[in-house]
């Protein structure tokens, strides 16, 4: 009697177990797919690489874009404009002229961040890289403080390159460029003063804007001419 009832219940229980196993697998699959989709669509990093440089005033014009993924880039002044605040990685290379000094700086909105130097009988390559925490409106570019660069006249060779890659889209929290960006943008109007000098509280290094650097005015004029 009891055995008969148990056999009658066994088949529905097995079916329910199979169904629950299938449901669990389906939920796991949906979760994994949703997670992968979120990863692939949530963050599309801004990035660029520009090559083939020539001097334009104290700036480096870069004629060829190798990569440009959503980057706002001015080729005439070789300047990247930050439209999305966050942490960015930048790197650059350039070739100096024989028997001449070359002093080249990577700048954020008139503030020299890193400077490289070359001097010798032969042409020497200079390079640099850095992480920057950028604010919206920051301009990142190369500035020739002294000397000049050399570029290849061959189409398939380039001695000058400038690259940038967004690592995160977090707003600035006090790193150098977070301070620099806000202050330099505030001083980008007509009342640029020495008060825009900045000190990074972590490094105790004082960063001073170069008031002979007219990147904001030049970029504005360039934008107006494009219109």
N, C-alpha and C positions, 0 to 999 in steps of 0.2 A: 504493500500500500504506500508506504513512505518512499520506497524506491521509485515507484511509478511517478509520484509527484516530483521527485528530484530530477528525473530524466526529462520531465516536461519543462522544468525551469532551466535546465542546463543550456539548451539551445538558445533561448533568448538572452541569457547572461553572456554567452560567448559572442553573440552578435553585438551586444552592447559594448563588450570589451574591445572588440575589433573597431567598432565605430568610434569609441573614445580614443583609441590609439591613433586612428586616422585623423581625428579632430586635433589632437595634440600636435601631430606632425604638420598638419596644415597651418596651425597657428604659428608654429616655429618658422615655417617657410615664409609665411607672410611677414613675420617680424624681421627676418633676415633681409628680405627683399626691400621692405620699407626702410630699414636702417641703411642699406646700400644706396638707395635712391636719395635719402636725406644727405648722406655724405657726398654723393656726386653732384647734388644740386645746391647744397647749402653754401658752399664756398668756391667761388670761381676767381682765383687770384689774379690781380692785375699784374702784368709782366711785360717787359720789353727788352730788346737788345738792338742798339743802333751802332753802326760802324761807318768807316770811311770819313775821317775828320779833316777839317780845315779850319784855320784860325779866322774868326770873325770878331774884330775888336779884341777883347780879352776872353771871349767865349769860344767854344768849339762847335762849329756846325757839323752835324752828322747827317750825311746825305742818304744813307741806306738803312731801312728798318728790316732787320732779320726776323724779329718777332714783335708783334704788338697786340697784346690781348687786353683790350679795354683801357689802355694807357693813354692819358692826355699828354702828348709829347710835341714840343716845338723843335723841329729839326734845325731851324736857323740858329737858335741859341743852344741847342742840345739840352733843353731843359724839360724835366718831367714835372708835371703839376699834380699834386696829390688831390684827388677828389673823394677818396675814402680813407678816413683816418685809420691808422694801424701801424704794425711793425713791418718794415721793409728791409730787404737786403739789397745793397748796391755794390757793384764792382766796376772797375774801369782799367784800361791800359792805354798807354800812349808811348810814342817814340820821340826822343829828343834829337836835336841836331848835333852833328860832330863839333867838338870844341866850343860848345855853347852851353850855358846853364839853362836848365828847365825847372821851374818851380810851378807845380800844378796842384790845385786844391779842389776837393769835393765840397760843395757848399750847399747849405740849406737856407734859402731866402737871405742871402748876403752874409751868412755866418760861415766862415771856413771851419769845417769839421775835421778833416784830415788833409795833410799836405805831403806831397811826395816831391823828391828832388833828384836831379841828375846833372852830372858835370863830368866830362871826360873827353879824351881825344876821339873816341868812337861814339856812334849813336847808341844810346842806352835806353832800354825800355823801363818805364816807370809804371807801377800798378798799385792799386789799393782796393780795399773792400771794407765795408762797415755795415752794422745794423743801425737803423734809425727808426725812432717812433715818431711818425709824422702826424701833423694836424692837417685838416682840410685847408687847402690853399697854399701849403708849403711848396716851394720850388726847389728842386734838386738838380744840380748841374755842375759842370766842370769849368774852372776859371783859371786862365793862364796868368799867374802872378809875375812871371819873368821868363823870357826866352820864347821859344816857339816849338811847334811839333813838326814831325815829318810824316807824310803819308805816302803809301805806295801808289804809283801811277798805273799799276796793273789792276784790271777789273776784278780778278779773282784773289786779290790779296788786300788785307786791311791791317794797318798797324794801330789804329785807334778803335776802341770799343767802349761802350757804356751800357751797362745792364742794370735792371732793377726788377725785384720780385717781391710781391706782397706775401708775407708769412701769416699775418692775422689781420682781422678787422676790428681789433679792440681799440677804443679811444685812448689817446695819450694819458699817461698817469704820472708824469713828472720827469720822464727821461729828457735828455738834451733837446731833442727836436720838439717835444711837447711844449717846452718853455719857449724855445726859439720860434716855433711856428706862430704861437699866439702873439708873442711880442712883436715879431717882425711884420706880421699881417696888420697889427694895430699901428705900426709905424710906417706902413706902406702908403699911407696918405701923405699929405703935404707937410705934416709936422714930424718928420723923422728927426729924432734927437738921440743924444748919447744915452738917454734913459733906457733905450732898448738893449743895452748891454745885459748879458745874462750870466748867471753863475749856476752851474749844476750842483745841487746840494750834496750829491753823492761823491763827486770827484773833487769839489772845491776848485775847479778850473774855471777861469773867467773867459767867456766867449764874447768877442766884440764884433759887431757888424762892420763890414767894410763900406763906408759911405761913398767910396768912389765906384762901388759896384751898383750899376743902375738897372739891374735886371727887371725890376717891376715896371719901370717906365718903358723900357725897351719891349717887354712882353706886351704891355698894353698897346703900344704903338703898332706892334706886329699884328695883334688881334684886330685893331681898327683897320689896318691896311687890307687884311683878309676879307673884312666885311665890304 
